């Protein structure tokens, strides 16, 4: 039996007595991009943070490849965590400002892969090539890179861990329109080449319509509808 990569069932979140969302349910298939659309303050980002374990919901379940992550021990979740990644709206927060771009890129490989130095450098170079980074970008510190270059470094870092699923929270909202298009095309290319699935969170419906296979609409704290976009899934 083939499980969705991600299944969210009746997810609920309260902060004190304030209800952020309730009965939020959706699933994401292997190789699919599901858009999550809602206005600012609708709870989109909180849903994304719950999926990657940065927030704890007050109810419901989150299943990754059939396993409920909310009932996992910390040790079990730590094993799974590299496979479920998040791209943040402010990508520079993911990078160490004291390290050059290439060192930032290979840091996850150092922690998780067990590769020797030569193999580590080769894998880093392949990831840089995959994400369209040039040697001059890799030699710079994050403060000397543009927003688009930083987002490419962040995507390369994430792909280093061969994730099954990426939550992308407004990944292009801080970028110029032309750079936005480049990053969205890059995300599609990575999906085509690796089969990774995305939950793409945005308040910009046009961005979602360009790249998503389906769009879930979050309104008044719940998913009101899920729209199919006429686009085949790369599996």
Beta strands, then each sheet from edge to edge (+ up, - down):
strand 1: 6-15
strand 2: 18-28
strand 3: 33-37
strand 4: 59-64
strand 5: 67-68
strand 6: 84-87
strand 7: 165-169
strand 8: 197-202
strand 9: 214-219
strand 10: 222-228
sheet 1: 2+ 1- 4+ 5-
sheet 2: 6+ 7+ 8+ 3+ 9+ 10-
end
